[in-house]
Amino acid sequence: MKEKVIVSILNLLKVKSIVTFVTLYVFVYLVRTQQIEAATTTAILMLVFKELFDKNKTVKEDNNDGRN
């Protein structure tokens, strides 16, 4: 039972998720230390998340093969 829980947690932590959280942490750190502006960080994060979600949508559409 304990191994199943550990395997489930590890499956949740995919590489994309880890990279996203680390990137988010770095940008928040840079804003907090006033090394970059908050507006710049917001724009960059919006572009990154848009790219991630657009790729997921494209993959789903390709798997659908034009069927509704």
N, C-alpha and C positions, 0 to 999 in steps of 0.2 A: 504494500500500500504506500509506504513511504517513497519507494522508488518511482511509483507512478506519478506522485505529486511532483517530485523533482524533475522528471522527464517532461511533465506538462508545463512547468515553469520555464524550463530551458527551451521548449518549443515556442513559447510566447516571446522570448527574447531573441528575435532574429537579428541578423547583422544590420539590416536597414533600420530597425528600431534603435539599436545601440548607437549607430552613427547619428541618427536624428537627435537623440537625447544629448549626446556629447556635443554636437554642433550647437544645439540650443543653449546648453550650459556655457559654452565658450562665448557666444554672443551676449548672453546675459551678464557674464563676468566682465566683458569688455565695456558694456554700457554702464555697469555699476562703478567701474573704475574710471569712467569718463574718458576712455580711450577712443570711442566712436560714439556718434550721436544715436539716440534712440530711433529717430526716423529712418536712418540708414539701416539699422538692424531690422526694423519692422519690414522695410521693403525687401531686404534680402530673404528674410524668413518667409514672407508671402510668396516670393518666387520659388523658393525651394519646395514648400508644401504644395504649391500649384503644380509644379513639375512632378512631384511624387504621385499626387492624386490623378493627374492626367495620364500618366503612364499606366496606372492601375485600370483606369477606364478604357484605355486603348487595348490592353491585354484582354479585358473582358469582352470587348466588342469583337476582337479577332477570334476569340474562342467561340463566339456566338455564330460565326460564319454567315451573318446576314439574316439569321432566323430571328423572329420576334418571340 
